[in-house]
Amino acid sequence: MCMGSSPAPAPAPLPAPAPPAPTRADPEVKKAKTQNKQRAALAAGRNSTIVTGSQGLVSESTSGSKTLLGA
């Protein structure tokens, strides 16, 4: 019996183990992947099909001079 000293505190409990990491085969992962693809496709919109600006073509043609077919 020691006088004046308090007992040592109990050690802290160990943290709970982490849940397993999701894999590519999980249905939630597959669903998220398809949703991300759909969002990206919708965000692209018509930007990939519009080649000119609002002014149209402003530069000269670089194809050369006109020729007759078969000549």
BELFENVEN-V779194 format. One record per backbone hydrogen bond with DSSP energy under -1.0 kcal/mol. NH is the residue of the N-H (numbers start at 1). CO is the residue of the C=O. E is the energy in kcal/mol with one decimal. If there is no record, write none. Layout:
nh:NH co:CO e:E
nh:NH co:CO e:E
This chain:
nh:26 co:23 e:-1.2
nh:30 co:26 e:-2.0
nh:31 co:27 e:-2.4
nh:32 co:28 e:-2.2
nh:33 co:29 e:-2.1
nh:34 co:30 e:-2.1
nh:35 co:31 e:-2.1
nh:36 co:32 e:-2.2
nh:37 co:33 e:-2.0
nh:38 co:34 e:-2.3
nh:39 co:35 e:-2.4
nh:40 co:36 e:-2.2
nh:41 co:37 e:-2.2
nh:42 co:38 e:-2.4
nh:43 co:39 e:-2.2
nh:44 co:40 e:-1.6
nh:45 co:41 e:-1.2
nh:47 co:44 e:-1.8
nh:49 co:46 e:-1.6
nh:50 co:46 e:-1.4
nh:71 co:68 e:-1.4
